[in-house]
Amino acid sequence: MAGIIKRAAVVGAGQMGLGIAYVTALHAKIPLTLHDPSPQVLSKAVTHLESLLARDVAKRGLPQAEADAARERVTAVKGDGTGEGGGDLVAADTDIVIEAIPEITSLKTGLVRRLAERLPPPAILGTNTSSISLTKLAGSATLAGDGGASAARVVGIHFFNPVPQMKLVELIPALQTSEETLARARAFGEACNKTVTQSADSPGFIANAILMPMLNEAVMLLEKGVATKEDIDTTFRLGMGHPMGPLALADLIGLDTCLSIQKVLHNETGDTKYRPATLLQRMVDAGWYGKKSGKGFYEYK
Ligand code: CAA
């Protein structure tokens, strides 16, 4: 693995990007740059990374030297890695970039395009998208006259929140993705200490094709006054053995992220099972994004 991927970059230092940086540094032991245009987001991510490593030392028996080595592997860099709006470029010897920016199609296609123009193959262009078509993202990486080589290194590498804790990576090849890219991305996911599943480039892949309608139904039950939020969540925790109920889980994922995913799925399929609940839209309009903003279906300190 180390012979194949020696340097990584993660673009976007929110909760997913930070988690991906943590497993890359600690488990895969790969040096990486963590990019974000916001100095505040970057500094919060570094503080969170340090507290996760300190927790591993205090509670999980991680030797201090290993925690220090993991911390040293992560370099925070302002910008999105492409020079857009200032900031440093992703290093030329980067073998894999994983973008973890907001789930907005135009932002992701724009970033993938700029990365493709600046970082030559065979560097992998990985995306942590939860719902956007990989084939569309690879299409945005298509460069004139390269025989499809650039699009062939785009692949979905979908982590789950909280990344340090959830043991899965969903791998999604685009129609254009090469077997070599797929094999290297799988090896990377496994080096990050994750079990890897694979899905075709179908709306919602495996996880969100099933999860998002379930979360949305929970919001609709609440909206209709069928039950309280506590009773909806307790039903899933105690009745189905889920670690948390659907409304608490939506808060954890981020209500803005849930809404974006549902909009992408609804637009792409036209299927009403993906139509976001009005209450979900209203809560996002109110700026209630869930755990990350301090308020969603529940309140967080
Ligand atoms: N980052 C790192 N570690 C975390 C964490 C975080 N944000 N939150 C909790 N943990 C760790 C805790 O430190 C604790 O570790 P130790 O046992 O070593 O102390 C462990 O997780 C358990 O935490 P808690 O005891 O505080 O709480 P819990 O037992 O209720 O577990 C949970 C919290 C891990 C989040 C658990 O409730 C859970 O698994 N929930 C379901 C999460 C889930 O379904 N995630 C997938 C969402 S879908 C997605 O992400 C993809 C998408 O595209 C939308």
py3Dmol code that shows the C-alpha trace and the ligand (Angstrom):
import py3Dmol

protein = """\
ATOM      1  CA  MET A   1       0.000   0.000   0.000  1.00  0.00           C
ATOM      2  CA  ALA A   2       2.639   2.486   1.071  1.00  0.00           C
ATOM      3  CA  GLY A   3       4.456   1.743  -2.193  1.00  0.00           C
ATOM      4  CA  ILE A   4       1.395   2.761  -4.116  1.00  0.00           C
ATOM      5  CA  ILE A   5       0.139   5.765  -2.150  1.00  0.00           C
ATOM      6  CA  LYS A   6       2.785   7.853  -0.416  1.00  0.00           C
ATOM      7  CA  ARG A   7       1.079  11.210  -0.120  1.00  0.00           C
ATOM      8  CA  ALA A   8      -2.557  12.226   0.192  1.00  0.00           C
ATOM      9  CA  ALA A   9      -4.614  15.410   0.248  1.00  0.00           C
ATOM     10  CA  VAL A  10      -8.069  15.981   1.699  1.00  0.00           C
ATOM     11  CA  VAL A  11     -10.020  19.005   0.488  1.00  0.00           C
ATOM     12  CA  GLY A  12     -12.630  20.269   2.951  1.00  0.00           C
ATOM     13  CA  ALA A  13     -11.933  20.217   6.689  1.00  0.00           C
ATOM     14  CA  GLY A  14     -15.504  19.832   7.962  1.00  0.00           C
ATOM     15  CA  GLN A  15     -16.585  16.810   9.987  1.00  0.00           C
ATOM     16  CA  MET A  16     -16.069  14.336   7.112  1.00  0.00           C
ATOM     17  CA  GLY A  17     -12.760  15.791   5.860  1.00  0.00           C
ATOM     18  CA  LEU A  18     -11.365  15.890   9.373  1.00  0.00           C
ATOM     19  CA  GLY A  19     -12.351  12.269   9.952  1.00  0.00           C
ATOM     20  CA  ILE A  20     -10.783  11.168   6.652  1.00  0.00           C
ATOM     21  CA  ALA A  21      -7.595  13.018   7.568  1.00  0.00           C
ATOM     22  CA  TYR A  22      -7.552  11.255  10.948  1.00  0.00           C
ATOM     23  CA  VAL A  23      -7.832   7.705   9.540  1.00  0.00           C
ATOM     24  CA  THR A  24      -5.359   8.483   6.729  1.00  0.00           C
ATOM     25  CA  ALA A  25      -2.758   9.739   9.209  1.00  0.00           C
ATOM     26  CA  LEU A  26      -3.343   7.267  12.031  1.00  0.00           C
ATOM     27  CA  HIS A  27      -4.261   4.003  10.310  1.00  0.00           C
ATOM     28  CA  ALA A  28      -2.899   4.289   6.761  1.00  0.00           C
ATOM     29  CA  LYS A  29       0.127   6.217   8.127  1.00  0.00           C
ATOM     30  CA  ILE A  30       0.190   8.382   5.003  1.00  0.00           C
ATOM     31  CA  PRO A  31       1.302  12.040   5.203  1.00  0.00           C
ATOM     32  CA  LEU A  32      -1.344  14.412   3.959  1.00  0.00           C
ATOM     33  CA  THR A  33      -2.335  18.011   3.483  1.00  0.00           C
ATOM     34  CA  LEU A  34      -5.764  19.067   4.755  1.00  0.00           C
ATOM     35  CA  HIS A  35      -7.161  21.960   2.723  1.00  0.00           C
ATOM     36  CA  ASP A  36      -9.950  24.408   3.508  1.00  0.00           C
ATOM     37  CA  PRO A  37     -10.541  27.998   2.387  1.00  0.00           C
ATOM     38  CA  SER A  38     -11.653  28.976   5.910  1.00  0.00           C
ATOM     39  CA  PRO A  39      -8.871  29.460   8.510  1.00  0.00           C
ATOM     40  CA  GLN A  40     -11.502  29.027  11.251  1.00  0.00           C
ATOM     41  CA  VAL A  41     -12.658  25.661   9.882  1.00  0.00           C
ATOM     42  CA  LEU A  42      -9.024  24.539   9.499  1.00  0.00           C
ATOM     43  CA  SER A  43      -8.073  25.530  13.006  1.00  0.00           C
ATOM     44  CA  LYS A  44     -11.180  23.833  14.475  1.00  0.00           C
ATOM     45  CA  ALA A  45     -10.329  20.675  12.507  1.00  0.00           C
ATOM     46  CA  VAL A  46      -6.758  20.589  13.804  1.00  0.00           C
ATOM     47  CA  THR A  47      -7.965  21.067  17.387  1.00  0.00           C
ATOM     48  CA  HIS A  48     -10.500  18.248  16.897  1.00  0.00           C
ATOM     49  CA  LEU A  49      -7.824  15.975  15.379  1.00  0.00           C
ATOM     50  CA  GLU A  50      -5.576  16.594  18.370  1.00  0.00           C
ATOM     51  CA  SER A  51      -8.389  15.854  20.804  1.00  0.00           C
ATOM     52  CA  LEU A  52      -9.255  12.593  18.988  1.00  0.00           C
ATOM     53  CA  LEU A  53      -5.613  11.484  19.209  1.00  0.00           C
ATOM     54  CA  ALA A  54      -5.418  12.517  22.887  1.00  0.00           C
ATOM     55  CA  ARG A  55      -8.565  10.429  23.532  1.00  0.00           C
ATOM     56  CA  ASP A  56      -6.933   7.457  21.780  1.00  0.00           C
ATOM     57  CA  VAL A  57      -3.908   7.786  24.063  1.00  0.00           C
ATOM     58  CA  ALA A  58      -5.958   8.242  27.245  1.00  0.00           C
ATOM     59  CA  LYS A  59      -8.725   5.689  26.588  1.00  0.00           C
ATOM     60  CA  ARG A  60      -7.597   3.276  23.894  1.00  0.00           C
ATOM     61  CA  GLY A  61      -3.959   2.601  24.718  1.00  0.00           C
ATOM     62  CA  LEU A  62      -2.492   4.335  21.651  1.00  0.00           C
ATOM     63  CA  PRO A  63       1.197   4.966  22.385  1.00  0.00           C
ATOM     64  CA  GLN A  64       1.932   8.706  22.663  1.00  0.00           C
ATOM     65  CA  ALA A  65       4.673   8.369  20.006  1.00  0.00           C
ATOM     66  CA  GLU A  66       2.134   6.986  17.490  1.00  0.00           C
ATOM     67  CA  ALA A  67      -0.287   9.810  18.251  1.00  0.00           C
ATOM     68  CA  ASP A  68       2.516  12.349  17.787  1.00  0.00           C
ATOM     69  CA  ALA A  69       3.556  10.715  14.494  1.00  0.00           C
ATOM     70  CA  ALA A  70      -0.058  10.811  13.238  1.00  0.00           C
ATOM     71  CA  ARG A  71      -0.355  14.478  14.178  1.00  0.00           C
ATOM     72  CA  GLU A  72       2.882  15.285  12.346  1.00  0.00           C
ATOM     73  CA  ARG A  73       1.590  13.626   9.179  1.00  0.00           C
ATOM     74  CA  VAL A  74      -1.190  16.228   8.856  1.00  0.00           C
ATOM     75  CA  THR A  75      -0.405  19.672   7.451  1.00  0.00           C
ATOM     76  CA  ALA A  76      -3.258  22.185   7.363  1.00  0.00           C
ATOM     77  CA  VAL A  77      -3.269  24.325   4.209  1.00  0.00           C
ATOM     78  CA  LYS A  78      -5.523  27.294   3.459  1.00  0.00           C
ATOM     79  CA  GLY A  79      -7.448  27.166   0.185  1.00  0.00           C
ATOM     80  CA  ASP A  80      -9.093  24.376  -1.801  1.00  0.00           C
ATOM     81  CA  GLY A  81      -5.826  22.963  -3.154  1.00  0.00           C
ATOM     82  CA  THR A  82      -6.352  24.337  -6.666  1.00  0.00           C
ATOM     83  CA  GLY A  83      -5.297  27.930  -6.141  1.00  0.00           C
ATOM     84  CA  GLU A  84      -8.881  29.155  -6.606  1.00  0.00           C
ATOM     85  CA  GLY A  85      -9.294  32.307  -4.505  1.00  0.00           C
ATOM     86  CA  GLY A  86      -5.711  32.045  -3.203  1.00  0.00           C
ATOM     87  CA  GLY A  87      -4.110  29.334  -1.103  1.00  0.00           C
ATOM     88  CA  ASP A  88      -1.513  26.717  -1.960  1.00  0.00           C
ATOM     89  CA  LEU A  89      -1.854  24.053  -4.634  1.00  0.00           C
ATOM     90  CA  VAL A  90      -2.034  20.377  -3.789  1.00  0.00           C
ATOM     91  CA  ALA A  91       1.588  19.114  -3.830  1.00  0.00           C
ATOM     92  CA  ALA A  92       2.706  17.769  -7.218  1.00  0.00           C
ATOM     93  CA  ASP A  93       3.665  14.371  -5.719  1.00  0.00           C
ATOM     94  CA  THR A  94       0.180  13.765  -4.237  1.00  0.00           C
ATOM     95  CA  ASP A  95      -1.033  10.235  -5.097  1.00  0.00           C
ATOM     96  CA  ILE A  96      -4.634  10.607  -3.945  1.00  0.00           C
ATOM     97  CA  VAL A  97      -6.914  13.591  -3.325  1.00  0.00           C
ATOM     98  CA  ILE A  98     -10.210  13.086  -1.571  1.00  0.00           C
ATOM     99  CA  GLU A  99     -12.673  15.917  -1.724  1.00  0.00           C
ATOM    100  CA  ALA A 100     -15.091  16.312   1.182  1.00  0.00           C
ATOM    101  CA  ILE A 101     -16.712  19.653   0.375  1.00  0.00           C
ATOM    102  CA  PRO A 102     -20.478  20.375   0.640  1.00  0.00           C
ATOM    103  CA  GLU A 103     -22.842  18.110  -1.310  1.00  0.00           C
ATOM    104  CA  ILE A 104     -23.585  20.633  -4.052  1.00  0.00           C
ATOM    105  CA  THR A 105     -23.145  19.368  -7.595  1.00  0.00           C
ATOM    106  CA  SER A 106     -21.720  22.565  -9.114  1.00  0.00           C
ATOM    107  CA  LEU A 107     -19.159  22.905  -6.301  1.00  0.00           C
ATOM    108  CA  LYS A 108     -18.000  19.315  -6.659  1.00  0.00           C
ATOM    109  CA  THR A 109     -17.821  19.284 -10.469  1.00  0.00           C
ATOM    110  CA  GLY A 110     -15.912  22.601 -10.386  1.00  0.00           C
ATOM    111  CA  LEU A 111     -13.407  21.328  -7.835  1.00  0.00           C
ATOM    112  CA  VAL A 112     -12.876  17.994  -9.599  1.00  0.00           C
ATOM    113  CA  ARG A 113     -12.308  19.845 -12.880  1.00  0.00           C
ATOM    114  CA  ARG A 114      -9.719  22.193 -11.359  1.00  0.00           C
ATOM    115  CA  LEU A 115      -7.949  19.331  -9.587  1.00  0.00           C
ATOM    116  CA  ALA A 116      -7.863  17.350 -12.839  1.00  0.00           C
ATOM    117  CA  GLU A 117      -6.252  20.302 -14.618  1.00  0.00           C
ATOM    118  CA  ARG A 118      -3.564  20.738 -11.956  1.00  0.00           C
ATOM    119  CA  LEU A 119      -2.695  17.221 -10.819  1.00  0.00           C
ATOM    120  CA  PRO A 120      -1.745  14.788 -13.597  1.00  0.00           C
ATOM    121  CA  PRO A 121      -2.675  11.074 -13.712  1.00  0.00           C
ATOM    122  CA  PRO A 122      -2.199   8.570 -12.204  1.00  0.00           C
ATOM    123  CA  ALA A 123      -3.019  10.596  -9.061  1.00  0.00           C
ATOM    124  CA  ILE A 124      -6.452   9.425  -7.920  1.00  0.00           C
ATOM    125  CA  LEU A 125      -9.260  11.982  -7.719  1.00  0.00           C
ATOM    126  CA  GLY A 126     -11.435  10.557  -4.964  1.00  0.00           C
ATOM    127  CA  THR A 127     -14.717  12.051  -3.873  1.00  0.00           C
ATOM    128  CA  ASN A 128     -16.620  11.525  -0.664  1.00  0.00           C
ATOM    129  CA  THR A 129     -19.903  12.375  -2.391  1.00  0.00           C
ATOM    130  CA  SER A 130     -22.977  10.823  -0.780  1.00  0.00           C
ATOM    131  CA  SER A 131     -25.209  10.982  -3.834  1.00  0.00           C
ATOM    132  CA  ILE A 132     -23.826  12.809  -6.860  1.00  0.00           C
ATOM    133  CA  SER A 133     -23.259  10.648  -9.927  1.00  0.00           C
ATOM    134  CA  LEU A 134     -19.647   9.524 -10.190  1.00  0.00           C
ATOM    135  CA  THR A 135     -19.979   9.370 -13.945  1.00  0.00           C
ATOM    136  CA  LYS A 136     -20.972  13.046 -13.951  1.00  0.00           C
ATOM    137  CA  LEU A 137     -18.035  13.941 -11.681  1.00  0.00           C
ATOM    138  CA  ALA A 138     -15.636  11.943 -13.871  1.00  0.00           C
ATOM    139  CA  GLY A 139     -17.126  13.744 -16.880  1.00  0.00           C
ATOM    140  CA  SER A 140     -16.049  17.039 -15.328  1.00  0.00           C
ATOM    141  CA  ALA A 141     -12.491  15.665 -15.097  1.00  0.00           C
ATOM    142  CA  THR A 142     -12.368  14.804 -18.796  1.00  0.00           C
ATOM    143  CA  LEU A 143      -9.503  16.720 -20.405  1.00  0.00           C
ATOM    144  CA  ALA A 144      -9.222  17.242 -24.147  1.00  0.00           C
ATOM    145  CA  GLY A 145      -6.760  14.939 -25.867  1.00  0.00           C
ATOM    146  CA  ASP A 146      -5.855  12.732 -22.882  1.00  0.00           C
ATOM    147  CA  GLY A 147      -7.690   9.664 -24.143  1.00  0.00           C
ATOM    148  CA  GLY A 148      -9.892   9.491 -21.037  1.00  0.00           C
ATOM    149  CA  ALA A 149      -6.903   9.069 -18.681  1.00  0.00           C
ATOM    150  CA  SER A 150      -8.009  11.858 -16.393  1.00  0.00           C
ATOM    151  CA  ALA A 151     -11.622  10.713 -16.004  1.00  0.00           C
ATOM    152  CA  ALA A 152     -10.374   7.149 -15.414  1.00  0.00           C
ATOM    153  CA  ARG A 153      -8.801   8.153 -12.072  1.00  0.00           C
ATOM    154  CA  VAL A 154     -12.039   9.526 -10.572  1.00  0.00           C
ATOM    155  CA  VAL A 155     -13.718   7.264  -8.005  1.00  0.00           C
ATOM    156  CA  GLY A 156     -16.185   7.537  -5.129  1.00  0.00           C
ATOM    157  CA  ILE A 157     -14.640   6.804  -1.733  1.00  0.00           C
ATOM    158  CA  HIS A 158     -17.574   7.309   0.605  1.00  0.00           C
ATOM    159  CA  PHE A 159     -16.862   7.397   4.341  1.00  0.00           C
ATOM    160  CA  PHE A 160     -19.457   7.410   7.136  1.00  0.00           C
ATOM    161  CA  ASN A 161     -19.953   9.787  10.031  1.00  0.00           C
ATOM    162  CA  PRO A 162     -18.280   9.719  12.539  1.00  0.00           C
ATOM    163  CA  VAL A 163     -15.424   8.519  10.331  1.00  0.00           C
ATOM    164  CA  PRO A 164     -13.105   7.425  13.170  1.00  0.00           C
ATOM    165  CA  GLN A 165     -15.859   5.146  14.491  1.00  0.00           C
ATOM    166  CA  MET A 166     -17.730   3.794  11.445  1.00  0.00           C
ATOM    167  CA  LYS A 167     -15.961   0.816   9.922  1.00  0.00           C
ATOM    168  CA  LEU A 168     -17.173   1.182   6.331  1.00  0.00           C
ATOM    169  CA  VAL A 169     -16.115   2.744   3.070  1.00  0.00           C
ATOM    170  CA  GLU A 170     -18.438   2.507   0.072  1.00  0.00           C
ATOM    171  CA  LEU A 171     -16.501   2.437  -3.192  1.00  0.00           C
ATOM    172  CA  ILE A 172     -18.270   3.717  -6.308  1.00  0.00           C
ATOM    173  CA  PRO A 173     -16.685   3.476  -9.751  1.00  0.00           C
ATOM    174  CA  ALA A 174     -17.852   5.828 -12.496  1.00  0.00           C
ATOM    175  CA  LEU A 175     -18.447   4.352 -15.928  1.00  0.00           C
ATOM    176  CA  GLN A 176     -15.025   5.819 -16.794  1.00  0.00           C
ATOM    177  CA  THR A 177     -13.097   4.560 -13.711  1.00  0.00           C
ATOM    178  CA  SER A 178     -10.188   2.231 -14.520  1.00  0.00           C
ATOM    179  CA  GLU A 179      -9.644  -1.091 -12.752  1.00  0.00           C
ATOM    180  CA  GLU A 180      -6.295   0.217 -11.537  1.00  0.00           C
ATOM    181  CA  THR A 181      -7.920   3.255  -9.893  1.00  0.00           C
ATOM    182  CA  LEU A 182     -10.531   1.037  -8.267  1.00  0.00           C
ATOM    183  CA  ALA A 183      -7.923  -1.384  -6.901  1.00  0.00           C
ATOM    184  CA  ARG A 184      -5.798   1.457  -5.501  1.00  0.00           C
ATOM    185  CA  ALA A 185      -8.838   3.126  -3.920  1.00  0.00           C
ATOM    186  CA  ARG A 186      -9.880  -0.174  -2.335  1.00  0.00           C
ATOM    187  CA  ALA A 187      -6.359  -0.643  -0.934  1.00  0.00           C
ATOM    188  CA  PHE A 188      -6.488   2.900   0.441  1.00  0.00           C
ATOM    189  CA  GLY A 189      -9.849   2.286   2.166  1.00  0.00           C
ATOM    190  CA  GLU A 190      -8.536  -0.932   3.704  1.00  0.00           C
ATOM    191  CA  ALA A 191      -5.343   0.811   4.864  1.00  0.00           C
ATOM    192  CA  CYS A 192      -7.636   3.303   6.633  1.00  0.00           C
ATOM    193  CA  ASN A 193      -8.898   0.289   8.625  1.00  0.00           C
ATOM    194  CA  LYS A 194     -12.275   0.128   6.884  1.00  0.00           C
ATOM    195  CA  THR A 195     -14.256  -2.706   5.346  1.00  0.00           C
ATOM    196  CA  VAL A 196     -14.948  -1.805   1.721  1.00  0.00           C
ATOM    197  CA  THR A 197     -18.209  -2.429  -0.132  1.00  0.00           C
ATOM    198  CA  GLN A 198     -18.770  -1.558  -3.770  1.00  0.00           C
ATOM    199  CA  SER A 199     -21.779  -0.053  -5.482  1.00  0.00           C
ATOM    200  CA  ALA A 200     -22.556   0.776  -9.074  1.00  0.00           C
ATOM    201  CA  ASP A 201     -23.087   4.470  -9.877  1.00  0.00           C
ATOM    202  CA  SER A 202     -26.796   4.317  -9.085  1.00  0.00           C
ATOM    203  CA  PRO A 203     -28.744   7.069  -7.220  1.00  0.00           C
ATOM    204  CA  GLY A 204     -27.815   6.977  -3.511  1.00  0.00           C
ATOM    205  CA  PHE A 205     -25.420   4.057  -4.100  1.00  0.00           C
ATOM    206  CA  ILE A 206     -26.189   1.412  -1.449  1.00  0.00           C
ATOM    207  CA  ALA A 207     -26.342   3.371   1.792  1.00  0.00           C
ATOM    208  CA  ASN A 208     -28.272   6.497   0.929  1.00  0.00           C
ATOM    209  CA  ALA A 209     -30.686   4.792  -1.460  1.00  0.00           C
ATOM    210  CA  ILE A 210     -32.036   3.084   1.669  1.00  0.00           C
ATOM    211  CA  LEU A 211     -31.142   5.477   4.494  1.00  0.00           C
ATOM    212  CA  MET A 212     -32.436   8.772   3.092  1.00  0.00           C
ATOM    213  CA  PRO A 213     -36.054   7.669   2.494  1.00  0.00           C
ATOM    214  CA  MET A 214     -36.055   6.270   6.031  1.00  0.00           C
ATOM    215  CA  LEU A 215     -34.812   9.506   7.589  1.00  0.00           C
ATOM    216  CA  ASN A 216     -37.270  11.503   5.499  1.00  0.00           C
ATOM    217  CA  GLU A 217     -40.192   9.322   6.584  1.00  0.00           C
ATOM    218  CA  ALA A 218     -39.220   9.988  10.202  1.00  0.00           C
ATOM    219  CA  VAL A 219     -39.328  13.759   9.572  1.00  0.00           C
ATOM    220  CA  MET A 220     -42.721  13.379   7.865  1.00  0.00           C
ATOM    221  CA  LEU A 221     -44.135  11.443  10.846  1.00  0.00           C
ATOM    222  CA  LEU A 222     -42.966  14.243  13.121  1.00  0.00           C
ATOM    223  CA  GLU A 223     -44.401  16.868  10.773  1.00  0.00           C
ATOM    224  CA  LYS A 224     -47.774  15.113  10.722  1.00  0.00           C
ATOM    225  CA  GLY A 225     -47.829  14.911  14.514  1.00  0.00           C
ATOM    226  CA  VAL A 226     -47.970  11.126  14.495  1.00  0.00           C
ATOM    227  CA  ALA A 227     -45.468  10.884  17.345  1.00  0.00           C
ATOM    228  CA  THR A 228     -42.959  12.938  19.314  1.00  0.00           C
ATOM    229  CA  LYS A 229     -39.332  13.021  18.199  1.00  0.00           C
ATOM    230  CA  GLU A 230     -38.386  11.057  21.289  1.00  0.00           C
ATOM    231  CA  ASP A 231     -40.898   8.303  20.540  1.00  0.00           C
ATOM    232  CA  ILE A 232     -39.831   8.077  16.893  1.00  0.00           C
ATOM    233  CA  ASP A 233     -36.177   7.720  17.894  1.00  0.00           C
ATOM    234  CA  THR A 234     -36.861   5.370  20.811  1.00  0.00           C
ATOM    235  CA  THR A 235     -38.837   3.113  18.464  1.00  0.00           C
ATOM    236  CA  PHE A 236     -35.764   2.634  16.295  1.00  0.00           C
ATOM    237  CA  ARG A 237     -33.269   2.369  19.162  1.00  0.00           C
ATOM    238  CA  LEU A 238     -35.221  -0.135  21.218  1.00  0.00           C
ATOM    239  CA  GLY A 239     -37.442  -1.717  18.581  1.00  0.00           C
ATOM    240  CA  MET A 240     -34.802  -2.230  15.905  1.00  0.00           C
ATOM    241  CA  GLY A 241     -31.561  -2.006  17.870  1.00  0.00           C
ATOM    242  CA  HIS A 242     -30.245   1.000  15.935  1.00  0.00           C
ATOM    243  CA  PRO A 243     -27.535   2.873  17.863  1.00  0.00           C
ATOM    244  CA  MET A 244     -29.483   6.096  17.423  1.00  0.00           C
ATOM    245  CA  GLY A 245     -32.934   6.998  16.132  1.00  0.00           C
ATOM    246  CA  PRO A 246     -33.479   8.503  12.657  1.00  0.00           C
ATOM    247  CA  LEU A 247     -33.984  12.102  13.839  1.00  0.00           C
ATOM    248  CA  ALA A 248     -30.865  12.045  16.008  1.00  0.00           C
ATOM    249  CA  LEU A 249     -28.994  10.462  13.100  1.00  0.00           C
ATOM    250  CA  ALA A 250     -30.196  13.182  10.713  1.00  0.00           C
ATOM    251  CA  ASP A 251     -28.900  15.747  13.226  1.00  0.00           C
ATOM    252  CA  LEU A 252     -25.542  13.944  13.287  1.00  0.00           C
ATOM    253  CA  ILE A 253     -25.231  13.773   9.488  1.00  0.00           C
ATOM    254  CA  GLY A 254     -26.352  17.406   9.196  1.00  0.00           C
ATOM    255  CA  LEU A 255     -29.843  18.452   8.101  1.00  0.00           C
ATOM    256  CA  ASP A 256     -28.344  20.552   5.293  1.00  0.00           C
ATOM    257  CA  THR A 257     -26.448  17.505   4.044  1.00  0.00           C
ATOM    258  CA  CYS A 258     -29.570  15.293   4.269  1.00  0.00           C
ATOM    259  CA  LEU A 259     -31.546  17.904   2.329  1.00  0.00           C
ATOM    260  CA  SER A 260     -28.863  18.233  -0.351  1.00  0.00           C
ATOM    261  CA  ILE A 261     -28.669  14.457  -0.793  1.00  0.00           C
ATOM    262  CA  GLN A 262     -32.438  14.142  -1.053  1.00  0.00           C
ATOM    263  CA  LYS A 263     -32.614  16.949  -3.606  1.00  0.00           C
ATOM    264  CA  VAL A 264     -29.940  15.312  -5.748  1.00  0.00           C
ATOM    265  CA  LEU A 265     -31.745  11.960  -5.575  1.00  0.00           C
ATOM    266  CA  HIS A 266     -35.150  13.511  -6.236  1.00  0.00           C
ATOM    267  CA  ASN A 267     -33.891  15.575  -9.180  1.00  0.00           C
ATOM    268  CA  GLU A 268     -32.071  12.618 -10.653  1.00  0.00           C
ATOM    269  CA  THR A 269     -34.815  10.025 -10.329  1.00  0.00           C
ATOM    270  CA  GLY A 270     -38.036  12.045 -10.139  1.00  0.00           C
ATOM    271  CA  ASP A 271     -39.068   9.421  -7.579  1.00  0.00           C
ATOM    272  CA  THR A 272     -41.315  10.887  -4.867  1.00  0.00           C
ATOM    273  CA  LYS A 273     -39.756   8.627  -2.245  1.00  0.00           C
ATOM    274  CA  TYR A 274     -36.817  11.074  -2.280  1.00  0.00           C
ATOM    275  CA  ARG A 275     -38.924  14.266  -2.055  1.00  0.00           C
ATOM    276  CA  PRO A 276     -37.650  16.120   1.042  1.00  0.00           C
ATOM    277  CA  ALA A 277     -40.130  16.719   3.850  1.00  0.00           C
ATOM    278  CA  THR A 278     -41.228  20.357   4.089  1.00  0.00           C
ATOM    279  CA  LEU A 279     -40.128  20.447   7.727  1.00  0.00           C
ATOM    280  CA  LEU A 280     -36.599  19.418   6.717  1.00  0.00           C
ATOM    281  CA  GLN A 281     -36.437  22.272   4.210  1.00  0.00           C
ATOM    282  CA  ARG A 282     -37.791  24.738   6.784  1.00  0.00           C
ATOM    283  CA  MET A 283     -35.277  23.706   9.422  1.00  0.00           C
ATOM    284  CA  VAL A 284     -32.412  24.191   6.989  1.00  0.00           C
ATOM    285  CA  ASP A 285     -33.880  27.576   6.007  1.00  0.00           C
ATOM    286  CA  ALA A 286     -33.834  28.459   9.712  1.00  0.00           C
ATOM    287  CA  GLY A 287     -30.138  27.573   9.908  1.00  0.00           C
ATOM    288  CA  TRP A 288     -30.851  24.567  12.128  1.00  0.00           C
ATOM    289  CA  TYR A 289     -28.351  22.127  10.634  1.00  0.00           C
ATOM    290  CA  GLY A 290     -28.266  19.647  13.508  1.00  0.00           C
ATOM    291  CA  LYS A 291     -25.356  18.840  15.787  1.00  0.00           C
ATOM    292  CA  LYS A 292     -22.827  20.974  13.917  1.00  0.00           C
ATOM    293  CA  SER A 293     -24.873  24.181  14.396  1.00  0.00           C
ATOM    294  CA  GLY A 294     -26.007  23.395  17.946  1.00  0.00           C
ATOM    295  CA  LYS A 295     -29.663  22.894  17.010  1.00  0.00           C
ATOM    296  CA  GLY A 296     -31.619  20.476  14.882  1.00  0.00           C
ATOM    297  CA  PHE A 297     -34.367  18.166  16.067  1.00  0.00           C
ATOM    298  CA  TYR A 298     -32.455  18.259  19.359  1.00  0.00           C
ATOM    299  CA  GLU A 299     -30.275  20.898  21.025  1.00  0.00           C
ATOM    300  CA  TYR A 300     -26.503  20.460  21.436  1.00  0.00           C
ATOM    301  CA  LYS A 301     -24.124  22.366  23.679  1.00  0.00           C
TER     302      LYS A 301
END
"""
ligand_1 = """\
54
CAA
N -15.742 11.291 16.311
C -14.975 10.292 16.776
N -15.383 9.373 17.646
C -16.641 9.476 18.099
C -17.516 10.505 17.682
C -17.011 11.440 16.755
N -17.759 12.437 16.259
N -18.695 10.353 18.335
C -18.560 9.287 19.141
N -17.329 8.759 18.984
C -16.784 7.609 19.690
C -16.688 7.881 21.183
O -15.473 8.504 21.515
C -16.759 6.498 21.780
O -15.507 5.866 21.706
P -15.004 4.976 22.944
O -16.005 3.867 23.050
O -13.639 4.511 22.544
O -14.997 5.888 24.102
C -17.689 5.756 20.807
O -17.704 6.530 19.581
C -19.080 5.669 21.333
O -19.499 6.996 21.592
P -20.480 7.408 22.769
O -20.343 6.439 23.908
O -20.309 8.858 23.067
O -21.907 7.333 22.128
P -22.634 6.128 21.445
O -22.289 4.827 22.049
O -24.041 6.570 21.371
O -22.028 6.131 19.947
C -22.115 6.764 17.708
C -22.061 7.255 19.140
C -20.801 6.064 17.337
C -22.304 8.014 16.833
C -23.330 5.765 17.562
O -24.495 6.337 18.081
C -23.585 5.345 16.157
O -22.953 4.442 15.623
N -24.589 5.994 15.497
C -24.946 5.712 14.117
C -24.063 6.518 13.205
C -24.366 6.276 11.747
O -25.313 5.608 11.359
N -23.540 6.883 10.902
C -23.693 6.819 9.471
C -24.439 8.009 8.994
S -24.694 7.981 7.242
C -23.328 8.749 6.624
O -22.482 9.243 7.297
C -23.187 8.748 5.163
C -23.961 9.691 4.380
O -23.694 9.799 3.201
C -25.049 10.509 4.939
"""
view = py3Dmol.view(width=600, height=400)
view.addModel(protein, "pdb")
view.setStyle({"model": 0}, {"cartoon": {"style": "trace"}})
view.addModel(ligand_1, "xyz")
view.setStyle({"model": 1}, {"stick": {}})
view.zoomTo()
view.show()
